[in-house]
């Protein structure tokens, strides 16, 4: 077997491994980004635990064949980069959407989040969903509010009773 063919098979297996471990994969067209802009985007991804890679479309198509990411095949035309989300599946979409606001050259194409295909419009909607931590904080806040209000009410009753006892003692 030729060395070149073996290298190609290894690259396909590498890509396949990235997809197997990812909770999400978002495709972007990065044409027109300056080197500085591309480096800034990579930095934001790195800080968020997102892996950002550029692979040959043919290798990617082979890697995602018969996987939950196979529906991305139709989008694999032209130059593409893939943002892999491993911990929080929505983070890559959020970063791309925010970055694209100031960098019009970056275009969202499509993505798979937790096994479901999303086109560009749905990816943008998903990107607007608050993070898990924010949603949990809001949930806890909604639990805390009635308890806090009840405690405030009890304290007012106690203060009122103490005030009337002090007035009657005089």
N, C-alpha and C positions, 0 to 999 in steps of 0.2 A: 504494500500500500504506500502511496506517495506521501511524503512529509506534508505537502501542501493540503492534501485532502484530510489528513489527520489533524492538522491545525484548524481547519474549518470545522471539523466535527467537534473539537474541543471548544471552539468559540460558541457553537450552537448549544452545547451542553452548559456552558457558563451562563448564557442568556436564559436558558430554560431554568436553571437554578434560581436566578434572580426572580423570574416570574413565579416559580413555585413558592418562594418565601414571602412574596409580596401580598399585602392585603389590597393594594391598588396599584394601577399603572396608568399614568396620564401621558398621552401623546401631545407633543407640541411641535410646531414648525418654528424653528429658531432662526431662519434666514433673516438677515438684516441686522441682527444684534451685533454690536461692536464687541471686541474682545473684552473690554472693560465691563460692559453690561453682562456678557456671558459669565465672566468671573464673579461678578456680584451675585448673579442668580445662583451659581454653583455654591457660593458661600452661604447664602440663605438656606439652600437645601441642606447643606452639610450641618449647619447649626440646628436644623429641625429633624435631623436623622433620616433625611430622604436621600436616596441615591439617584443621581441624574446621569444618564448614559446616552451615547450615540452609538447605534449599531447599524450594520447594513440591513436593509429591509428584508432581503432574502434570508439572511440568517435568523432574523426575528420571526419571520413567517414560519420557518422550519421549527423554531423553538416553541412557538405557541400552538402549533398544530395539535388538535385533540385536547386542548386545555380550556379552562374557563376564560382565558384571554383571547381565544381564537377569533372572536368577533372583531377584534382590532385589525385583522388582516386587511380589510377593505380600506382602512385609513393609512396603511403603510405604503404611501406613495410620496415621492420627493424626499427631501431631507427631514428627518424626524429625530427628536430626542425623546427619551422616556424617563419620566420621574416615577421611581418606585417608592411607594409608601409601605413601610414595614410595621410601624407601631400604630400610628393613627392614620387610617386610610384616607381621610379628608385633607390632611395637611398639604400634600402636593398640589391639589387643586386650589387651595387657599393661597399658597405662595405664588403660583402661576398667575392666578387672577389678579392679585395685588400687584405683582411685578408688571403685568401687561398694561395696567392703568397708565404707568409712566413710560413704558417701552412698547410702543405700538407694533414694533417688528415681531414681537413674540405672539404667536397665535395658538390658542388652545385648539386641539382637533377633536379629541374624544378620549374616553377612558373607561376603565373597568374598575369599579369600586365594590369590593366584597362580592365578586362574581357577577355583578350586573353591569351591562353596557350602558354608558351615558354619552349622549352626543354633546356638542359644545354648549348648547343652552342649558341642558340638565346639569352639566359639570359646573356651570356658573352658579346655578341655584344651590347645588351641594356645597360649593365654596363659601356661600353666605351663612351656612349653618354654624352656630357658635360651637366652639370646641367642647369636648366632653367635660373638661374642668369647669367651664363657664356654665354649662347646663346643670351640672351637679351643684354648683354654688347657688344658682337660682332656685333649684329645687329645695336645697337646705334653707335658703332664705324664706321660701314660702312656708316651710314647716315652722320656722322660728318666729315668724311674724305673729301668728295667733297666740303663741305662748308668751311672747314679749308683751303683747297687748293685755293679756290676762294678768300677768305679773304687775304691769303698770296700774291696772284697775284695782287689784288687791292692795297695792301700796297706797293708792289714793284713799281707799276705804279706811285703811289703818291710820293714815295721816289725819283723815277727817275725824275718826273716833278719838284719836289722841288730842286733837284740837278741841273737841267738845268736852273731853274729860278735864283738860287744862282750864277751860272756861268755867266749868261747873265748880272746880276747886277754888276758884277765886272768889 
